[in-house]
Amino acid sequence: MASVLPLLLLLLCSYHSLVAHAGDGQSYRVLSLNPKAVCSEPNAIPSSSGGTTVPLNHRHGPCSPVQSEKKMTDEELLRRDQLRADHIQRKFSKNAGADDIQQSKVTVPTTLGSSLNTLQYVISVGIGSPAVTQTMTIDTGSDVSWVQCKPCPNPPCHAQTGSLFDPTASCTYAPFSCSAAECTQLAQQGNGCNSNSQCQYIVVYGDGSSTNGTYSSDTLTLSKQVPTFYGATLQDIVVGGKKLGLSPSVFSAGSVVDSGTIITRLPPTAYSALSSAFKDGMKQYPPAQPRSILDTCFDFTGQDEISIPTVALVFSGGAVVDLDANGIMFGSCLAFAATDDDGTTGIIGNVQQRTFEVLYDVGSSVLGFRSGAC
Ligand SMILES: *[C@@H]1O[C@H](CO)[C@@H](O)[C@H](O)[C@H]1NC(C)=O
């Protein structure tokens, strides 16, 4: 559906922007611990980049338009966040065994068939054993599903973009015999027997076009759902102005940029390097107990404002995204967590996207972060 939605802009606002200052050769940011929420009007406003901006607020945040909802505790938020991260990571895991299990409920993405010269919706499914992909029209107004089989000269076959289905290559293909109950069920769509006693069907559509052939059965595979995530590759992290110097291979499993996940998930090697560098810059604050999935926590008792080392994400290609102070801390903890292992896909969560205008150029697969957008 990329052609329908070429640009997606997200603005994660409702927090104060904060200033950076330098000290001891390290750069710091000031974070107010009791920020006053700045809630904008829920109206769409034209944006400087030419589109239209709609304020986006966390449903449990201070500017949530859903006021009646019971406020969740941070622990509950983080617990749910972990369930979401697990779900995303399962979709990317190489041995996703659960996907092979026969399921009674499956969701299959549909696309508009404009590339196939039809304005009907089409799906790509697997037919036969081994499964081969066939793109078919979804037509709830018809009873018979059909694909064009080899050999099928053109005409009488319709011209088709993909390859013809080859029944001889599928070990589960079986034509119905004329005496089979399935054949009788065809009723007025039945078209007699061929010379091999195979059941024949015919369907004539409202526009006068028609299809006829051998009524058969085979295995239908609704292939794994194509992930519709937006990905980015991290290369390193800068803490207090100094690069951690991580090897790019640490991030080889890639990252998903997700507005729905709260806390950013990093490969354990990157997370532990970030955590220690961050703790080094936070020596003035006593450490505190871990909170749920967050284990780099501090005791800020009696403080209104704190100084935290700057954190910047370096993406492959060299783009550096200098996080807002609100994108570094979640309460009294560093707002990052580790994945199970370095081979697991990471996630850039919405805390880290705060105050940025995040542009998803779906058409050209480009992702942009504009700082200070709100
Ligand atoms: C099946 O369709 C083809 C192509 O339209 C047509 O030539 C043929 O007569 C049809 N056969 C039957 C048995 O209806």
The ligand as an SDF file (V2000), in Angstrom:
LIG
                    3D

 14 14  0  0  0  0  0  0  0  0999 V2000
  -13.9160  -22.8610  -21.6400 C   0  0  0  0  0  0  0  0  0  0  0  0
  -13.4360  -21.5420  -21.8970 O   0  0  0  0  0  0  0  0  0  0  0  0
  -12.8240  -21.3730  -23.1300 C   0  0  0  0  0  0  0  0  0  0  0  0
  -12.2540  -19.9670  -23.1860 C   0  0  0  0  0  0  0  0  0  0  0  0
  -13.2500  -19.0140  -22.9500 O   0  0  0  0  0  0  0  0  0  0  0  0
  -13.7930  -21.6590  -24.2500 C   0  0  0  0  0  0  0  0  0  0  0  0
  -13.1220  -21.5460  -25.4860 O   0  0  0  0  0  0  0  0  0  0  0  0
  -14.3470  -23.0400  -24.0660 C   0  0  0  0  0  0  0  0  0  0  0  0
  -15.3500  -23.2910  -25.0150 O   0  0  0  0  0  0  0  0  0  0  0  0
  -14.8980  -23.2540  -22.6750 C   0  0  0  0  0  0  0  0  0  0  0  0
  -15.2400  -24.6660  -22.5140 N   0  0  0  0  0  0  0  0  0  0  0  0
  -16.3810  -25.0530  -21.9920 C   0  0  0  0  0  0  0  0  0  0  0  0
  -16.5560  -26.5330  -21.8970 C   0  0  0  0  0  0  0  0  0  0  0  0
  -17.2560  -24.3010  -21.6050 O   0  0  0  0  0  0  0  0  0  0  0  0
  1  2  1  0
  1 10  1  0
  2  3  1  0
  3  4  1  0
  3  6  1  0
  4  5  1  0
  6  7  1  0
  6  8  1  0
  8  9  1  0
  8 10  1  0
 10 11  1  0
 11 12  1  0
 12 13  1  0
 12 14  2  0
M  END
$$$$
